[in-house]
Amino acid sequence: MTYIYNQTRHLELLKRSQDLKNQGKNLFIESRKEDIELSAYNIAVEEHIFWQERHYLALSMEDFLNRKIDGEELCSRVFGLHRELINACEKFNLDLISGKIKDFQPDEIEHKRFDATLEQALAWKRLEAGIHTQDDIEWIKHECAERHHELKYDSGYSEAHERAQSRYDGYPWENKF
């Protein structure tokens, strides 16, 4: 189900969730439908905040692609940015509850779905385990370059993919399995 952002309803659900927490209860247990609705509103806020701060992720990707940082530092930065995003969302919700935020409407975002291939899933597992191949590194550099281009130049996927493909192969395992 798709939800159109409704600040009044979001606020009602935040307050209801907090009231239930204060009673030692959980919104998910009490009303799964309301919990899903609240999650949808929270995701809209999270995407809005992330999009405003996307340049930090783009800069980290650029540093990785230019070999200023290694993969471990990139992961550390991404996890740090994720923690900052969580904190910003929590602050937003508190400000919404307290009335500091009077009028908020998130940007319309086009939702797309990424379905990994078997090779990409295996590469990710190898990267996590520290037993990656040079092809896995080529692929992750392609993905980083693609996302960097989308964020830095506000481009679409096709343009970003073409640009990334000119430097890094987006499917280096082709004809190897």
N, C-alpha and C positions, 0 to 999 in steps of 0.2 A: 504494500500500500504506500502511496506517495502522500507526504504531508506538505502543505503549503505553510510556511512559517507564520505562526500566530503568537506574537509576543505575550498577549494576555494569557493564552492557554499555556504557553511555556512557563510563565511565572506561576500559574496555578499548580502545574505539575511539579515544579521545583519545590514549592512550599509543601505540597502533599507528600512528596518523597522525604523531605526533611522532617515533617511531623511524624511520619511512620518510623524513621530512623530514631527519633527521640523516644518513641514507644518500644524500641527494640524490634521493630518490624521492618519489612522490606517491600518496596513497591512491586518488585517482580513477583513476589509470592502473593501479594494482595490483589494485584491487577496487572496481568501480563500485557494487556492491551495498552494500558496507560504507560507502563514501563517502556514498551516499544515506541510509543508516541514521544515520550520524553527523550529517549535515545535519538530519535530522528531529529528533534529540535537541537539537542546537544551536538550532534554531528554537523548540523548546519552552522552552528556557532564555531565549532572547531575548524571547519573548512574555511570559514570567513577569516578567522584569525590567522590560520596558516597562510592563506593566500596573501594577506597583507605583509607577512614576514618572509615570504618565499625567497627573497634575495639572499638570506643567510644560508639556506640550503644550496642555492646556486653557487655561492662563493666557495662553499666547502667542496662541492663537486668539481669546480674549476681548479681548486688547489690539488685535488686528487688527480685529475686528468693531466695537470702540468707537473705532476710528481713532486709537489711541494710537501705533500703529506702522503703517508702510506694508507693501506686499507684499514688498518687498526685505528688510526687517528680519524679517518673518515667515519667509521662506525661510532667512535667515541663522540664526535661532533654531532652526528645524527641523533644518538641517544640523548645528548645534552639538549638539542633543539626540541626533541620530543618531550622531555621533562619540562622545558620552558613553555611549550604549547599547553601541556596539561595544567600547569600553574596559571597560565593566562586564561584558560577556559574556566577554571575554578574561580578566579577573581571576577571574571565576567558574570558568572552565575550569582556570586555574592553581591556584586554591584546591581544586578538586575533585581534581586530580592530586596535590597535596601532602598531601591528607588533611584539610585544614582544614574542608571540608564533609563532614559525616558522613551526614546524612540529608536528602535533598532530593526533593521531589515537586512538579512544577509543577501549577498550577491547571488544571482542565479548561477548555478554551476552545472555544467553538463557532466553527468555521471557516466563513466565508461567502465568496462570490466576488462580485466586482464586475465587471460587464461594461459598459464604457463604450459609449455610443451614438456614432455618427459625429459628431454635433454637439459632444459632450463632448470627444472626441479632438481635433477641430479647434480647439476653444476652448483646450485645453491647449497645443497647438502655437502658437497665437497668443500666449498668455500667455508661453510660453518665449521667443518671438521679440520680445516687447515691442510687438506690434501688435494687442493685444487690443481688444475692443469693450466697451461698457458692459454688454451682456448677459453677456459672459464674466465680468466682475467680479461681476455679480449672482449668477451660478451659483457662482463660487468662494466667495463669501460664504455662500451657502446651504450648500455642502458643509462649510465651516468651522463654521458655526453648528450644523449637524447633528452633526458629530463632537464639538464642544465640549459639546453637551447630553448626548450618550452618555457622555462621559468624566466630566463634572462631576456628573451626576445618576445615573450608572450605569443609564441607561435603555436600552430596546430601540430598534431602528431606527425603527419606526413612530411612536413617541412623539416621537423626536428629529426625524424628518422633518416631522411636523405642526407642531412648534414652529418649526423653521427656515423652513418654508413660510409661516408667518404673518408673517415679516419679509422673507424673500428668496425669489424665485422659483427653484425648483429646475430649471426647464426653460424659461428665458426665450426660447429660439429658436423655440418652438412656433409653427407657421403662418408662419414667416419664411423657410423654405427651399423 
